[in-house]
Amino acid sequence: MNVAVCGPLGAGCTEVGQLLAKKLGFRCVSSSDIIKAIVSDFRESFEEFELRVRSGEVELDKMINSEIDDILKQGETIVEGRSGFMLLDNPLAFKVLLVAPLAERTGHIAERRKITMEEAKEEVEESDKERKSMVERLFKVEWLDPCNYDIVVNTKSKRYEEVAEVLVKAIKTLRKT
């Protein structure tokens, strides 16, 4: 089984994805892991690769999707964050959507990245626009529509450990059926 832990920036996808992987004995991959693997395949610096992406020479979303397909063949993988959305059209993946209010997400990002609340809010809002656009462009669906997911959890006022436990129970129940 493979699991997509999707959500807007700051909703806890990274933390919950890592906890879930540890509890289930799954591998956890993030967008940064996937991009590092892609860049290393090109044998160039990240800056050189980024220039090729910006110029349109390299279609990053397609490359990420291809890399994820290869990873998923190994089985029992959690794909968290932005890359988790790449599994929306995968009928075999268990899809999780984590949500939280903007203020909660902004605070989480400010703390995690050691930046001001203003900077965090800008990053969160920019990320929301980018993720929304990517999902609509690739899958022609609304990125936060709960109907695209198997389970939706609001992480506001919840410890990530609690969220991971809820998801473990849901996944184990589905494995039995």
N, C-alpha and C positions, 0 to 999 in steps of 0.2 A: 504494500500500500504506500502511496505517496500523498503528502499533505501540503497544501498551499496555505500559508498563513499570510493573508493579505490585509491591507488597511492603509489608511493615510499615515503620513510621517508623524511619529510621536504617539501612536496608539499602542505601542508595545510589541510590534511584530517580531523584532529582533529578540527581545527578552523572552517572550512566550515561545517563539520558535526554538530557541536554544534549550529552554527548560523542557519543552515537549520532546525534543530529540533525545535529551538525556534520560527522561522517564521511560521512553519507548525503546531506547537503544537504536534510534534512527540516526542517520547522517543529517546535518543541517547545513544548508548552503544559503548564502545571501547574495545580493546583487554584486557586492564588492568582490566576493569569492569568484563569481562567474566572470566578471570583467577582468580580474587579474589573470584568470586562465586564458581568456581570449587574447589579452595583450601579450602574454608570454608566448602564445602561438605565433604572433606576428614578429617576435624578436626585435622589438623596438621600444623606445621609452613610452611612458604613458602620455607624455606631452605630444609626441609624434602621432601616436594613435588618436588622441583627442582631436588633433588637427584634421586627420582623415575623416573622423566622424562628423565634425562640424562642416566640412566641405561637401559631405554627402557621398564621398567615395566609399565609405563603409556604412552599412545599415546596421546600427548597433542592436536595435530591437530584434531583427532577424537573427543576428549572430547569437544574442542571448537566448533566444528561443531554441536555436539549434543546440547550443551548449546544454541547456536544460534537458532537452530530449535525450541527449547522451547520458546525462547524470541520472535521469529517471529510469533508464534501462537497468541500472544497478539495483533499483528497488529500495524500499524503506527509506525515503528521503523526505525531509521537510524543506520546502523552498519558502523562504520568508521575505517579507517586505515587497519592494517594487517588483522583483522577479516572480513573486508568488502569483501575481496577476496573469503571468504567461500561461498558467495552468487552467484558466477559466474555461477553455474549450476542451479540456481533458476530462472525458466522462468517468475515468477511473480514479481520479484524484479526489480526495476529501478536501473541500474548500471551506476555509475559515475566513470570516471577515471580522476584524477587530476594529471597533470604533471608540471614539472618545471626543468630548467637546474640545473646541479649538483652544480654550484657555488651558485645559489639562495637557493637551499635546504640546502646546508652546512651552509650558513650564518644564515638561519632561525633556524636550530638546535643548532648552537653555541649560538645564542641569547637566545633561549627558555630554553636551559639546562645550560646556563652559563658556557660553556666550550670553549676551544680554537678552532680555525678554523681547526687545524690539527686533534684534537680529533673528532670534528664533522664530518669531511670528512671521517675518519675511520669508525665512526658509520653509516653514510649514506651508504657507500660502502658495509659494512658488512650486513646491513639491506637489501639493494638491492639484494645481492646474496641470502640471506635467503628467501625473498619473492618470488623471481624468482623460486628458487628451490621448494618451497612449492606449488606454482601454477602449475608448470610443473608436479610435483609428483602427486598431487591430481586431476588435471583436464586435464592434457596432452595438455595444450595450452600455448602460449607465454603470459606472464603476462602483457605486455604493448601493446599487439595487440589491436588497437582501435575497431576491429570488435567484441571484447568480451564485449563491453560496449554500453550503449544507448547514452551516451554523453561523450565527452572528452573536458576538459578545461585546457588550459595552464595558470597556476596561476602566471607566471612571470609578474611582474610589475602591478599586479591587486590586489586591496584590497580584502580581503576575504569576506567582506560584499557584494561587487559587484558580486563575484562568486556565493555566496549564492542566491542573487536576480535572477541571470540568471537561476539557478537550480530550484528555486521556480516557475518561469514562465514555465519552461519545464515540471515540475511535474504537475502543475495545468492544463496545456494544455492536457497532457496525461490522466488525470483523467476525462476530459470531453469527451474523445473519447471512 
